[in-house]
Amino acid sequence: MIFLLLVVAGNAQRTYSVKNLQQISGEDLNLYYQKAMNLERTGETLALAGAAAGLIGILGGATLNDDCSSGGRGIMRITAATLMAGGVAVAIIGFTMYITGISRIERIRKVQFSNSLQMEVIPGGFYCSHPQSSPTGITLRISF
């Protein structure tokens, strides 16, 4: 089972590598971008839901007293412990999905904007050594 997860994770890393993203079409790049956005949103939702469930479990466990005589308290303790453990696990999984989605989005954006025309207007882009001052003006830098 763990081997299968490693194979799937390895294939996903190869799919979202910069080299692979530079070779695919614009339509596929947009499809990968949408998948990465969905992964980020899902991870954010899971992280928030897991944190909320864990907090509810902590608060529920804190309200219980140490009296073990009633049977209902035992069920409530199990429920609180389950919420705490499950909430922490879901929050960790969600946070991992969120971080993975963000890194994939950054890679895709880097590839999308690397092939575009870029223009920069910078103030005084050169230094004149004879009068030892920077002349006033602007420099236009265009890259393809």
BELLINUR-V277633 format. One line per field, one symbol per residue. phi: phi as a letter, one per 20 degrees, with the letter a starting at -180 (. if undefined). psi: psi as a letter, one per 40 degrees, with the letter a starting at -180 (. if undefined). burial: # if it has 9 or more other ideal C-beta (glycine too) atoms within 8 Angstrom, else .. A space follows every 50 residues. Layout:
phi->???
psi->???
burial->???
//
This chain:
phi->.ffffffffffffffeffffffeeffffffffffffffffffffffffff ffffffffffffffeefefeffffffffffffffffffffffffffffff ffffffffffffefeefcccdcflfcdeefelbeffpcddddcd
psi->dddddddddddddddeidddddeiiddddddddddddddddddddddddd ddddddddddddeiiehedidddddddddddddddddddddddddddddd ddddddddddddedeihhhhhihgeihhddefihiiaihhhhi.
burial->...............##..##.......#..##.################ ########.##..#........##.##.###################### ##.##.##.###...........#...#..........#.#...
//
